[in-house]
């Protein structure tokens, strides 16, 4: 089963053809005050960020309000077993 949050986060951390470079997993870990292993776990779907980290993740990724809401919905869907 696919983990919607893991899929979304991996896409957010992947460079696009637009030329804009997203933060690396190491950058995200540093900005959120967690280990690189924690971020790797989020991207693989093995674990989820603590709710209190969602604001730091959103800030690090430069999310607007709509994207923040979408991220929270993805977290909820993932916690419930997928979309």
PDB file of N, CA, C and O in Angstrom:
ATOM      1  N   UNK A   1       0.843  -1.187   0.000  1.00  0.00           N
ATOM      2  CA  UNK A   1       0.000   0.000   0.000  1.00  0.00           C
ATOM      3  C   UNK A   1       0.887   1.249   0.000  1.00  0.00           C
ATOM      4  O   UNK A   1       1.896   1.307   0.703  1.00  0.00           O
ATOM      5  N   UNK A   2       0.504   2.222  -0.780  1.00  0.00           N
ATOM      6  CA  UNK A   2       1.257   3.464  -0.889  1.00  0.00           C
ATOM      7  C   UNK A   2       0.924   4.395   0.265  1.00  0.00           C
ATOM      8  O   UNK A   2      -0.232   4.516   0.672  1.00  0.00           O
ATOM      9  N   UNK A   3       1.942   5.043   0.777  1.00  0.00           N
ATOM     10  CA  UNK A   3       1.782   6.017   1.846  1.00  0.00           C
ATOM     11  C   UNK A   3       1.699   7.399   1.202  1.00  0.00           C
ATOM     12  O   UNK A   3       2.706   7.886   0.687  1.00  0.00           O
ATOM     13  N   UNK A   4       0.530   8.048   1.213  1.00  0.00           N
ATOM     14  CA  UNK A   4       0.376   9.341   0.532  1.00  0.00           C
ATOM     15  C   UNK A   4       1.344  10.426   1.018  1.00  0.00           C
ATOM     16  O   UNK A   4       1.862  11.203   0.216  1.00  0.00           O
ATOM     17  N   UNK A   5       1.586  10.476   2.326  1.00  0.00           N
ATOM     18  CA  UNK A   5       2.496  11.501   2.839  1.00  0.00           C
ATOM     19  C   UNK A   5       3.914  11.244   2.345  1.00  0.00           C
ATOM     20  O   UNK A   5       4.596  12.178   1.924  1.00  0.00           O
ATOM     21  N   UNK A   6       4.367   9.999   2.387  1.00  0.00           N
ATOM     22  CA  UNK A   6       5.722   9.662   1.935  1.00  0.00           C
ATOM     23  C   UNK A   6       5.898  10.011   0.457  1.00  0.00           C
ATOM     24  O   UNK A   6       6.927  10.561   0.064  1.00  0.00           O
ATOM     25  N   UNK A   7       4.911   9.697  -0.342  1.00  0.00           N
ATOM     26  CA  UNK A   7       4.971  10.001  -1.774  1.00  0.00           C
ATOM     27  C   UNK A   7       5.035  11.511  -2.006  1.00  0.00           C
ATOM     28  O   UNK A   7       5.828  11.993  -2.815  1.00  0.00           O
ATOM     29  N   UNK A   8       4.195  12.242  -1.290  1.00  0.00           N
ATOM     30  CA  UNK A   8       4.161  13.705  -1.415  1.00  0.00           C
ATOM     31  C   UNK A   8       5.492  14.316  -0.984  1.00  0.00           C
ATOM     32  O   UNK A   8       6.044  15.157  -1.693  1.00  0.00           O
ATOM     33  N   UNK A   9       6.013  13.901   0.178  1.00  0.00           N
ATOM     34  CA  UNK A   9       7.246  14.482   0.696  1.00  0.00           C
ATOM     35  C   UNK A   9       8.422  14.182  -0.232  1.00  0.00           C
ATOM     36  O   UNK A   9       9.248  15.057  -0.494  1.00  0.00           O
ATOM     37  N   UNK A  10       8.495  12.965  -0.719  1.00  0.00           N
ATOM     38  CA  UNK A  10       9.571  12.612  -1.650  1.00  0.00           C
ATOM     39  C   UNK A  10       9.510  13.495  -2.894  1.00  0.00           C
ATOM     40  O   UNK A  10      10.543  13.950  -3.386  1.00  0.00           O
ATOM     41  N   UNK A  11       8.309  13.735  -3.401  1.00  0.00           N
ATOM     42  CA  UNK A  11       8.160  14.609  -4.570  1.00  0.00           C
ATOM     43  C   UNK A  11       8.604  16.035  -4.247  1.00  0.00           C
ATOM     44  O   UNK A  11       9.243  16.685  -5.074  1.00  0.00           O
ATOM     45  N   UNK A  12       8.272  16.523  -3.057  1.00  0.00           N
ATOM     46  CA  UNK A  12       8.667  17.881  -2.653  1.00  0.00           C
ATOM     47  C   UNK A  12      10.182  18.023  -2.533  1.00  0.00           C
ATOM     48  O   UNK A  12      10.716  19.121  -2.689  1.00  0.00           O
ATOM     49  N   UNK A  13      10.872  16.930  -2.259  1.00  0.00           N
ATOM     50  CA  UNK A  13      12.324  16.966  -2.079  1.00  0.00           C
ATOM     51  C   UNK A  13      13.082  16.588  -3.352  1.00  0.00           C
ATOM     52  O   UNK A  13      14.306  16.465  -3.333  1.00  0.00           O
ATOM     53  N   UNK A  14      12.361  16.405  -4.448  1.00  0.00           N
ATOM     54  CA  UNK A  14      12.960  16.015  -5.719  1.00  0.00           C
ATOM     55  C   UNK A  14      13.062  17.223  -6.636  1.00  0.00           C
ATOM     56  O   UNK A  14      12.074  17.927  -6.843  1.00  0.00           O
ATOM     57  N   UNK A  15      14.252  17.474  -7.191  1.00  0.00           N
ATOM     58  CA  UNK A  15      14.387  18.599  -8.123  1.00  0.00           C
ATOM     59  C   UNK A  15      13.446  18.436  -9.319  1.00  0.00           C
ATOM     60  O   UNK A  15      13.185  17.322  -9.774  1.00  0.00           O
ATOM     61  N   UNK A  16      12.948  19.559  -9.811  1.00  0.00           N
ATOM     62  CA  UNK A  16      12.042  19.543 -10.951  1.00  0.00           C
ATOM     63  C   UNK A  16      12.715  20.176 -12.164  1.00  0.00           C
ATOM     64  O   UNK A  16      13.803  20.744 -12.061  1.00  0.00           O
ATOM     65  N   UNK A  17      12.067  20.072 -13.286  1.00  0.00           N
ATOM     66  CA  UNK A  17      12.620  20.646 -14.515  1.00  0.00           C
ATOM     67  C   UNK A  17      12.585  22.173 -14.518  1.00  0.00           C
ATOM     68  O   UNK A  17      13.184  22.802 -15.391  1.00  0.00           O
ATOM     69  N   UNK A  18      11.896  22.771 -13.558  1.00  0.00           N
ATOM     70  CA  UNK A  18      11.822  24.238 -13.502  1.00  0.00           C
ATOM     71  C   UNK A  18      13.142  24.870 -13.087  1.00  0.00           C
ATOM     72  O   UNK A  18      13.324  26.080 -13.214  1.00  0.00           O
ATOM     73  N   UNK A  19      14.057  24.054 -12.594  1.00  0.00           N
ATOM     74  CA  UNK A  19      15.360  24.567 -12.194  1.00  0.00           C
ATOM     75  C   UNK A  19      15.454  24.956 -10.735  1.00  0.00           C
ATOM     76  O   UNK A  19      16.553  25.186 -10.229  1.00  0.00           O
ATOM     77  N   UNK A  20      14.327  25.033 -10.047  1.00  0.00           N
ATOM     78  CA  UNK A  20      14.337  25.376  -8.615  1.00  0.00           C
ATOM     79  C   UNK A  20      14.726  24.142  -7.818  1.00  0.00           C
ATOM     80  O   UNK A  20      14.101  23.089  -7.943  1.00  0.00           O
ATOM     81  N   UNK A  21      15.748  24.275  -7.009  1.00  0.00           N
ATOM     82  CA  UNK A  21      16.206  23.157  -6.197  1.00  0.00           C
ATOM     83  C   UNK A  21      15.516  23.162  -4.840  1.00  0.00           C
ATOM     84  O   UNK A  21      15.576  24.151  -4.109  1.00  0.00           O
ATOM     85  N   UNK A  22      14.869  22.069  -4.511  1.00  0.00           N
ATOM     86  CA  UNK A  22      14.234  21.969  -3.192  1.00  0.00           C
ATOM     87  C   UNK A  22      15.290  21.693  -2.128  1.00  0.00           C
ATOM     88  O   UNK A  22      16.437  21.394  -2.462  1.00  0.00           O
ATOM     89  N   UNK A  23      14.928  21.787  -0.872  1.00  0.00           N
ATOM     90  CA  UNK A  23      15.890  21.412   0.164  1.00  0.00           C
ATOM     91  C   UNK A  23      16.210  19.923   0.047  1.00  0.00           C
ATOM     92  O   UNK A  23      15.389  19.130  -0.415  1.00  0.00           O
ATOM     93  N   UNK A  24      17.397  19.568   0.468  1.00  0.00           N
ATOM     94  CA  UNK A  24      17.764  18.148   0.505  1.00  0.00           C
ATOM     95  C   UNK A  24      17.167  17.531   1.773  1.00  0.00           C
ATOM     96  O   UNK A  24      16.664  18.239   2.646  1.00  0.00           O
ATOM     97  N   UNK A  25      17.233  16.214   1.855  1.00  0.00           N
ATOM     98  CA  UNK A  25      16.779  15.545   3.079  1.00  0.00           C
ATOM     99  C   UNK A  25      17.596  16.033   4.270  1.00  0.00           C
ATOM    100  O   UNK A  25      17.060  16.215   5.363  1.00  0.00           O
ATOM    101  N   UNK A  26      18.888  16.242   4.058  1.00  0.00           N
ATOM    102  CA  UNK A  26      19.746  16.728   5.144  1.00  0.00           C
ATOM    103  C   UNK A  26      19.337  18.135   5.564  1.00  0.00           C
ATOM    104  O   UNK A  26      19.319  18.442   6.756  1.00  0.00           O
ATOM    105  N   UNK A  27      19.007  18.999   4.594  1.00  0.00           N
ATOM    106  CA  UNK A  27      18.533  20.352   4.904  1.00  0.00           C
ATOM    107  C   UNK A  27      17.255  20.295   5.736  1.00  0.00           C
ATOM    108  O   UNK A  27      17.123  20.994   6.740  1.00  0.00           O
ATOM    109  N   UNK A  28      16.313  19.448   5.302  1.00  0.00           N
ATOM    110  CA  UNK A  28      15.043  19.326   6.015  1.00  0.00           C
ATOM    111  C   UNK A  28      15.282  18.832   7.439  1.00  0.00           C
ATOM    112  O   UNK A  28      14.687  19.346   8.385  1.00  0.00           O
ATOM    113  N   UNK A  29      16.146  17.843   7.588  1.00  0.00           N
ATOM    114  CA  UNK A  29      16.455  17.314   8.921  1.00  0.00           C
ATOM    115  C   UNK A  29      17.016  18.414   9.824  1.00  0.00           C
ATOM    116  O   UNK A  29      16.596  18.566  10.971  1.00  0.00           O
ATOM    117  N   UNK A  30      17.966  19.174   9.291  1.00  0.00           N
ATOM    118  CA  UNK A  30      18.588  20.246  10.074  1.00  0.00           C
ATOM    119  C   UNK A  30      17.560  21.302  10.472  1.00  0.00           C
ATOM    120  O   UNK A  30      17.536  21.748  11.619  1.00  0.00           O
ATOM    121  N   UNK A  31      16.718  21.699   9.532  1.00  0.00           N
ATOM    122  CA  UNK A  31      15.719  22.741   9.800  1.00  0.00           C
ATOM    123  C   UNK A  31      14.643  22.285  10.789  1.00  0.00           C
ATOM    124  O   UNK A  31      14.044  23.100  11.492  1.00  0.00           O
ATOM    125  N   UNK A  32      14.411  20.980  10.831  1.00  0.00           N
ATOM    126  CA  UNK A  32      13.383  20.441  11.736  1.00  0.00           C
ATOM    127  C   UNK A  32      13.972  19.946  13.051  1.00  0.00           C
ATOM    128  O   UNK A  32      13.233  19.586  13.967  1.00  0.00           O
ATOM    129  N   UNK A  33      15.293  19.926  13.148  1.00  0.00           N
ATOM    130  CA  UNK A  33      15.937  19.476  14.376  1.00  0.00           C
ATOM    131  C   UNK A  33      15.830  17.974  14.598  1.00  0.00           C
ATOM    132  O   UNK A  33      15.743  17.508  15.734  1.00  0.00           O
ATOM    133  N   UNK A  34      15.836  17.216  13.489  1.00  0.00           N
ATOM    134  CA  UNK A  34      15.766  15.759  13.580  1.00  0.00           C
ATOM    135  C   UNK A  34      16.945  15.160  12.814  1.00  0.00           C
ATOM    136  O   UNK A  34      17.694  15.874  12.148  1.00  0.00           O
ATOM    137  N   UNK A  35      17.096  13.855  12.918  1.00  0.00           N
ATOM    138  CA  UNK A  35      18.181  13.187  12.209  1.00  0.00           C
ATOM    139  C   UNK A  35      17.822  12.962  10.737  1.00  0.00           C
ATOM    140  O   UNK A  35      16.652  12.979  10.353  1.00  0.00           O
ATOM    141  N   UNK A  36      18.854  12.754   9.936  1.00  0.00           N
ATOM    142  CA  UNK A  36      18.642  12.400   8.537  1.00  0.00           C
ATOM    143  C   UNK A  36      17.870  11.089   8.446  1.00  0.00           C
ATOM    144  O   UNK A  36      17.057  10.906   7.539  1.00  0.00           O
ATOM    145  N   UNK A  37      18.119  10.182   9.376  1.00  0.00           N
ATOM    146  CA  UNK A  37      17.392   8.916   9.414  1.00  0.00           C
ATOM    147  C   UNK A  37      15.906   9.116   9.624  1.00  0.00           C
ATOM    148  O   UNK A  37      15.094   8.373   9.073  1.00  0.00           O
ATOM    149  N   UNK A  38      15.540  10.123  10.426  1.00  0.00           N
ATOM    150  CA  UNK A  38      14.120  10.409  10.647  1.00  0.00           C
ATOM    151  C   UNK A  38      13.463  10.850   9.345  1.00  0.00           C
ATOM    152  O   UNK A  38      12.382  10.370   9.003  1.00  0.00           O
ATOM    153  N   UNK A  39      14.103  11.753   8.620  1.00  0.00           N
ATOM    154  CA  UNK A  39      13.552  12.225   7.348  1.00  0.00           C
ATOM    155  C   UNK A  39      13.483  11.077   6.341  1.00  0.00           C
ATOM    156  O   UNK A  39      12.504  10.962   5.603  1.00  0.00           O
ATOM    157  N   UNK A  40      14.491  10.246   6.306  1.00  0.00           N
ATOM    158  CA  UNK A  40      14.472   9.086   5.409  1.00  0.00           C
ATOM    159  C   UNK A  40      13.310   8.160   5.752  1.00  0.00           C
ATOM    160  O   UNK A  40      12.681   7.594   4.858  1.00  0.00           O
ATOM    161  N   UNK A  41      13.028   8.006   7.030  1.00  0.00           N
ATOM    162  CA  UNK A  41      11.891   7.199   7.457  1.00  0.00           C
ATOM    163  C   UNK A  41      10.573   7.787   6.995  1.00  0.00           C
ATOM    164  O   UNK A  41       9.670   7.052   6.597  1.00  0.00           O
ATOM    165  N   UNK A  42      10.454   9.116   7.044  1.00  0.00           N
ATOM    166  CA  UNK A  42       9.235   9.773   6.561  1.00  0.00           C
ATOM    167  C   UNK A  42       9.061   9.544   5.073  1.00  0.00           C
ATOM    168  O   UNK A  42       7.957   9.266   4.604  1.00  0.00           O
ATOM    169  N   UNK A  43      10.172   9.665   4.318  1.00  0.00           N
ATOM    170  CA  UNK A  43      10.110   9.523   2.859  1.00  0.00           C
ATOM    171  C   UNK A  43       9.829   8.087   2.427  1.00  0.00           C
ATOM    172  O   UNK A  43       9.246   7.860   1.367  1.00  0.00           O
ATOM    173  N   UNK A  44      10.230   7.144   3.222  1.00  0.00           N
ATOM    174  CA  UNK A  44      10.000   5.738   2.872  1.00  0.00           C
ATOM    175  C   UNK A  44       8.656   5.237   3.385  1.00  0.00           C
ATOM    176  O   UNK A  44       8.194   4.170   2.980  1.00  0.00           O
ATOM    177  N   UNK A  45       8.029   6.003   4.274  1.00  0.00           N
ATOM    178  CA  UNK A  45       6.765   5.579   4.851  1.00  0.00           C
ATOM    179  C   UNK A  45       6.910   4.689   6.071  1.00  0.00           C
ATOM    180  O   UNK A  45       5.919   4.162   6.578  1.00  0.00           O
ATOM    181  N   UNK A  46       8.146   4.515   6.552  1.00  0.00           N
ATOM    182  CA  UNK A  46       8.375   3.693   7.744  1.00  0.00           C
ATOM    183  C   UNK A  46       7.947   4.411   9.018  1.00  0.00           C
ATOM    184  O   UNK A  46       7.631   3.775  10.023  1.00  0.00           O
ATOM    185  N   UNK A  47       7.940   5.744   8.965  1.00  0.00           N
ATOM    186  CA  UNK A  47       7.572   6.520  10.150  1.00  0.00           C
ATOM    187  C   UNK A  47       6.933   7.830   9.704  1.00  0.00           C
ATOM    188  O   UNK A  47       6.919   8.159   8.518  1.00  0.00           O
ATOM    189  N   UNK A  48       6.411   8.559  10.663  1.00  0.00           N
ATOM    190  CA  UNK A  48       5.754   9.835  10.407  1.00  0.00           C
ATOM    191  C   UNK A  48       6.365  10.898  11.313  1.00  0.00           C
ATOM    192  O   UNK A  48       6.822  10.593  12.415  1.00  0.00           O
ATOM    193  N   UNK A  49       6.372  12.150  10.847  1.00  0.00           N
ATOM    194  CA  UNK A  49       6.848  13.216  11.736  1.00  0.00           C
ATOM    195  C   UNK A  49       5.857  13.452  12.870  1.00  0.00           C
ATOM    196  O   UNK A  49       4.651  13.258  12.717  1.00  0.00           O
ATOM    197  N   UNK A  50       6.396  13.872  14.005  1.00  0.00           N
ATOM    198  CA  UNK A  50       5.510  14.247  15.116  1.00  0.00           C
ATOM    199  C   UNK A  50       4.689  15.462  14.689  1.00  0.00           C
ATOM    200  O   UNK A  50       5.178  16.311  13.943  1.00  0.00           O
ATOM    201  N   UNK A  51       3.449  15.548  15.159  1.00  0.00           N
ATOM    202  CA  UNK A  51       2.594  16.673  14.753  1.00  0.00           C
ATOM    203  C   UNK A  51       3.234  18.040  14.991  1.00  0.00           C
ATOM    204  O   UNK A  51       3.034  18.959  14.197  1.00  0.00           O
ATOM    205  N   UNK A  52       4.000  18.184  16.070  1.00  0.00           N
ATOM    206  CA  UNK A  52       4.607  19.487  16.353  1.00  0.00           C
ATOM    207  C   UNK A  52       5.693  19.865  15.342  1.00  0.00           C
ATOM    208  O   UNK A  52       6.160  21.004  15.347  1.00  0.00           O
ATOM    209  N   UNK A  53       6.104  18.930  14.475  1.00  0.00           N
ATOM    210  CA  UNK A  53       7.111  19.232  13.458  1.00  0.00           C
ATOM    211  C   UNK A  53       6.502  19.714  12.142  1.00  0.00           C
ATOM    212  O   UNK A  53       7.224  20.193  11.267  1.00  0.00           O
ATOM    213  N   UNK A  54       5.201  19.596  11.996  1.00  0.00           N
ATOM    214  CA  UNK A  54       4.573  19.940  10.715  1.00  0.00           C
ATOM    215  C   UNK A  54       4.800  21.396  10.327  1.00  0.00           C
ATOM    216  O   UNK A  54       4.985  21.696   9.148  1.00  0.00           O
ATOM    217  N   UNK A  55       4.789  22.290  11.284  1.00  0.00           N
ATOM    218  CA  UNK A  55       5.031  23.698  10.983  1.00  0.00           C
ATOM    219  C   UNK A  55       6.460  23.899  10.471  1.00  0.00           C
ATOM    220  O   UNK A  55       6.678  24.643   9.515  1.00  0.00           O
ATOM    221  N   UNK A  56       7.428  23.241  11.100  1.00  0.00           N
ATOM    222  CA  UNK A  56       8.822  23.359  10.659  1.00  0.00           C
ATOM    223  C   UNK A  56       9.002  22.760   9.266  1.00  0.00           C
ATOM    224  O   UNK A  56       9.745  23.305   8.449  1.00  0.00           O
ATOM    225  N   UNK A  57       8.332  21.649   8.992  1.00  0.00           N
ATOM    226  CA  UNK A  57       8.405  21.037   7.662  1.00  0.00           C
ATOM    227  C   UNK A  57       7.829  21.997   6.628  1.00  0.00           C
ATOM    228  O   UNK A  57       8.433  22.223   5.579  1.00  0.00           O
ATOM    229  N   UNK A  58       6.667  22.556   6.923  1.00  0.00           N
ATOM    230  CA  UNK A  58       6.022  23.492   6.001  1.00  0.00           C
ATOM    231  C   UNK A  58       6.911  24.701   5.742  1.00  0.00           C
ATOM    232  O   UNK A  58       7.033  25.154   4.604  1.00  0.00           O
ATOM    233  N   UNK A  59       7.522  25.217   6.783  1.00  0.00           N
ATOM    234  CA  UNK A  59       8.411  26.370   6.639  1.00  0.00           C
ATOM    235  C   UNK A  59       9.626  26.016   5.780  1.00  0.00           C
ATOM    236  O   UNK A  59      10.002  26.777   4.888  1.00  0.00           O
ATOM    237  N   UNK A  60      10.229  24.875   6.046  1.00  0.00           N
ATOM    238  CA  UNK A  60      11.419  24.448   5.300  1.00  0.00           C
ATOM    239  C   UNK A  60      11.115  24.236   3.820  1.00  0.00           C
ATOM    240  O   UNK A  60      11.961  24.480   2.959  1.00  0.00           O
ATOM    241  N   UNK A  61       9.899  23.782   3.536  1.00  0.00           N
ATOM    242  CA  UNK A  61       9.512  23.522   2.147  1.00  0.00           C
ATOM    243  C   UNK A  61       8.901  24.744   1.470  1.00  0.00           C
ATOM    244  O   UNK A  61       8.623  24.714   0.271  1.00  0.00           O
ATOM    245  N   UNK A  62       8.691  25.816   2.227  1.00  0.00           N
ATOM    246  CA  UNK A  62       8.122  27.036   1.663  1.00  0.00           C
ATOM    247  C   UNK A  62       6.663  26.883   1.256  1.00  0.00           C
ATOM    248  O   UNK A  62       6.237  27.435   0.242  1.00  0.00           O
ATOM    249  N   UNK A  63       5.900  26.136   2.044  1.00  0.00           N
ATOM    250  CA  UNK A  63       4.505  25.876   1.703  1.00  0.00           C
ATOM    251  C   UNK A  63       3.613  27.065   2.024  1.00  0.00           C
ATOM    252  O   UNK A  63       3.799  27.739   3.037  1.00  0.00           O
ATOM    253  N   UNK A  64       2.644  27.316   1.151  1.00  0.00           N
ATOM    254  CA  UNK A  64       1.637  28.324   1.454  1.00  0.00           C
ATOM    255  C   UNK A  64       0.532  27.660   2.286  1.00  0.00           C
ATOM    256  O   UNK A  64       0.607  26.467   2.580  1.00  0.00           O
ATOM    257  N   UNK A  65      -0.477  28.422   2.657  1.00  0.00           N
ATOM    258  CA  UNK A  65      -1.516  27.917   3.554  1.00  0.00           C
ATOM    259  C   UNK A  65      -2.267  26.722   2.957  1.00  0.00           C
ATOM    260  O   UNK A  65      -2.547  25.755   3.665  1.00  0.00           O
ATOM    261  N   UNK A  66      -2.591  26.779   1.675  1.00  0.00           N
ATOM    262  CA  UNK A  66      -3.305  25.669   1.028  1.00  0.00           C
ATOM    263  C   UNK A  66      -2.448  24.396   1.028  1.00  0.00           C
ATOM    264  O   UNK A  66      -2.949  23.297   1.268  1.00  0.00           O
ATOM    265  N   UNK A  67      -1.149  24.565   0.756  1.00  0.00           N
ATOM    266  CA  UNK A  67      -0.251  23.410   0.750  1.00  0.00           C
ATOM    267  C   UNK A  67      -0.073  22.832   2.158  1.00  0.00           C
ATOM    268  O   UNK A  67       0.061  21.620   2.325  1.00  0.00           O
ATOM    269  N   UNK A  68      -0.072  23.703   3.162  1.00  0.00           N
ATOM    270  CA  UNK A  68       0.010  23.231   4.554  1.00  0.00           C
ATOM    271  C   UNK A  68      -1.206  22.380   4.900  1.00  0.00           C
ATOM    272  O   UNK A  68      -1.082  21.330   5.530  1.00  0.00           O
ATOM    273  N   UNK A  69      -2.379  22.841   4.484  1.00  0.00           N
ATOM    274  CA  UNK A  69      -3.605  22.072   4.737  1.00  0.00           C
ATOM    275  C   UNK A  69      -3.562  20.732   4.015  1.00  0.00           C
ATOM    276  O   UNK A  69      -3.957  19.709   4.574  1.00  0.00           O
ATOM    277  N   UNK A  70      -3.085  20.738   2.776  1.00  0.00           N
ATOM    278  CA  UNK A  70      -2.970  19.496   2.015  1.00  0.00           C
ATOM    279  C   UNK A  70      -2.002  18.534   2.695  1.00  0.00           C
ATOM    280  O   UNK A  70      -2.247  17.328   2.730  1.00  0.00           O
ATOM    281  N   UNK A  71      -0.903  19.061   3.234  1.00  0.00           N
ATOM    282  CA  UNK A  71       0.071  18.222   3.929  1.00  0.00           C
ATOM    283  C   UNK A  71      -0.581  17.550   5.139  1.00  0.00           C
ATOM    284  O   UNK A  71      -0.374  16.360   5.375  1.00  0.00           O
ATOM    285  N   UNK A  72      -1.355  18.299   5.894  1.00  0.00           N
ATOM    286  CA  UNK A  72      -2.019  17.743   7.077  1.00  0.00           C
ATOM    287  C   UNK A  72      -3.025  16.673   6.664  1.00  0.00           C
ATOM    288  O   UNK A  72      -3.133  15.639   7.323  1.00  0.00           O
ATOM    289  N   UNK A  73      -3.756  16.911   5.584  1.00  0.00           N
ATOM    290  CA  UNK A  73      -4.699  15.909   5.097  1.00  0.00           C
ATOM    291  C   UNK A  73      -3.987  14.642   4.657  1.00  0.00           C
ATOM    292  O   UNK A  73      -4.478  13.540   4.899  1.00  0.00           O
ATOM    293  N   UNK A  74      -2.841  14.786   4.016  1.00  0.00           N
ATOM    294  CA  UNK A  74      -2.056  13.615   3.604  1.00  0.00           C
ATOM    295  C   UNK A  74      -1.562  12.831   4.815  1.00  0.00           C
ATOM    296  O   UNK A  74      -1.564  11.600   4.819  1.00  0.00           O
ATOM    297  N   UNK A  75      -1.140  13.562   5.836  1.00  0.00           N
ATOM    298  CA  UNK A  75      -0.705  12.886   7.069  1.00  0.00           C
ATOM    299  C   UNK A  75      -1.843  12.072   7.645  1.00  0.00           C
ATOM    300  O   UNK A  75      -1.647  10.927   8.053  1.00  0.00           O
ATOM    301  N   UNK A  76      -3.025  12.647   7.682  1.00  0.00           N
ATOM    302  CA  UNK A  76      -4.189  11.942   8.244  1.00  0.00           C
ATOM    303  C   UNK A  76      -4.522  10.711   7.399  1.00  0.00           C
ATOM    304  O   UNK A  76      -4.792   9.638   7.938  1.00  0.00           O
ATOM    305  N   UNK A  77      -4.502  10.868   6.085  1.00  0.00           N
ATOM    306  CA  UNK A  77      -4.793   9.735   5.203  1.00  0.00           C
ATOM    307  C   UNK A  77      -3.756   8.628   5.365  1.00  0.00           C
ATOM    308  O   UNK A  77      -4.094   7.445   5.342  1.00  0.00           O
ATOM    309  N   UNK A  78      -2.506   9.014   5.527  1.00  0.00           N
ATOM    310  CA  UNK A  78      -1.442   8.032   5.695  1.00  0.00           C
ATOM    311  C   UNK A  78      -1.592   7.286   7.013  1.00  0.00           C
ATOM    312  O   UNK A  78      -1.391   6.073   7.079  1.00  0.00           O
ATOM    313  N   UNK A  79      -1.944   8.014   8.049  1.00  0.00           N
ATOM    314  CA  UNK A  79      -2.109   7.400   9.367  1.00  0.00           C
ATOM    315  C   UNK A  79      -3.287   6.428   9.371  1.00  0.00           C
ATOM    316  O   UNK A  79      -3.300   5.461  10.133  1.00  0.00           O
ATOM    317  N   UNK A  80      -4.276   6.692   8.516  1.00  0.00           N
ATOM    318  CA  UNK A  80      -5.444   5.828   8.432  1.00  0.00           C
ATOM    319  C   UNK A  80      -5.226   4.636   7.503  1.00  0.00           C
ATOM    320  O   UNK A  80      -6.117   3.804   7.333  1.00  0.00           O
ATOM    321  N   UNK A  81      -4.039   4.557   6.903  1.00  0.00           N
ATOM    322  CA  UNK A  81      -3.739   3.413   6.055  1.00  0.00           C
ATOM    323  C   UNK A  81      -3.718   3.679   4.581  1.00  0.00           C
ATOM    324  O   UNK A  81      -3.763   2.738   3.789  1.00  0.00           O
ATOM    325  N   UNK A  82      -3.649   4.943   4.178  1.00  0.00           N
ATOM    326  CA  UNK A  82      -3.547   5.265   2.748  1.00  0.00           C
ATOM    327  C   UNK A  82      -4.811   5.896   2.235  1.00  0.00           C
ATOM    328  O   UNK A  82      -5.846   5.915   2.900  1.00  0.00           O
ATOM    329  N   UNK A  83      -4.698   6.412   1.031  1.00  0.00           N
ATOM    330  CA  UNK A  83      -5.838   7.117   0.424  1.00  0.00           C
ATOM    331  C   UNK A  83      -6.707   6.176  -0.361  1.00  0.00           C
ATOM    332  O   UNK A  83      -7.709   6.598  -0.938  1.00  0.00           O
TER     333      UNK A  83
END
